[in-house]
């Protein structure tokens, strides 16, 4: 199995960026996002089920159904956390393929390793700690990459999208599953849920209200469907499109490297 090392370093910027509704330096956002996920990692999967009523499993299944992967293929799950998508990718490429679970956060990767071992995928998925803005993988390598509910936490999204394009093989596709803008009739109820119930769930279950308030804010600050599609176009991805799921609460964006 090929071993990847994080030797590709992203340039430093002094620009401000969003951390929820705050404007902070890029380095400060990176530190604070890391702290959020170190805090929530032990109860991350339970909270996903509670927050979405189990719908996150259907959203991820929808994403996996559109990978186009075949046995022997090469797949990358970026910001993969506890490995839900990585396990699905590994099933699709089989034992003769290559699947990598990549995340910047050591606490999330540790939880991902545990779940891979528990589900029998420990020897089939390689775990790599790396920044989505500076991937340690060769160009033109992967047939498909996924990033599920992680792009909004990336400090410099344009760089991450450019890196996705770089590491994809010609004909490969990128799948970005992320919270987005719901249809207008749902917006009021969604706001009540996001800023009322969600932080309380975080306090009761994960013992961390602030991190789940950040989650709600980060969703609002994330580019909407058409803006993200345009960003993918700018990064060099082609034939970009998106599917609204659950009334636009979540969107799956797709783009190809041709």
Secondary structure as GFF3:
##gff-version 3
##sequence-region A 1 258
A	DSSP	beta_strand	16	19	.	.	.	ID=ss1
A	DSSP	beta_strand	22	25	.	.	.	ID=ss2
A	DSSP	alpha_helix	26	40	.	.	.	ID=ss3
A	DSSP	three_ten_helix	41	43	.	.	.	ID=ss4
A	DSSP	alpha_helix	44	52	.	.	.	ID=ss5
A	DSSP	alpha_helix	55	64	.	.	.	ID=ss6
A	DSSP	beta_strand	74	78	.	.	.	ID=ss7
A	DSSP	alpha_helix	84	93	.	.	.	ID=ss8
A	DSSP	beta_strand	98	103	.	.	.	ID=ss9
A	DSSP	alpha_helix	106	118	.	.	.	ID=ss10
A	DSSP	beta_strand	125	129	.	.	.	ID=ss11
A	DSSP	beta_strand	142	148	.	.	.	ID=ss12
A	DSSP	three_ten_helix	151	153	.	.	.	ID=ss13
A	DSSP	alpha_helix	157	167	.	.	.	ID=ss14
A	DSSP	beta_strand	168	179	.	.	.	ID=ss15
A	DSSP	alpha_helix	184	192	.	.	.	ID=ss16
A	DSSP	pi_helix	193	197	.	.	.	ID=ss17
A	DSSP	alpha_helix	198	201	.	.	.	ID=ss18
A	DSSP	pi_helix	202	206	.	.	.	ID=ss19
A	DSSP	alpha_helix	209	221	.	.	.	ID=ss20
A	DSSP	alpha_helix	225	234	.	.	.	ID=ss21
A	DSSP	beta_strand	238	245	.	.	.	ID=ss22
A	DSSP	three_ten_helix	246	248	.	.	.	ID=ss23
A	DSSP	beta_strand	250	256	.	.	.	ID=ss24
###
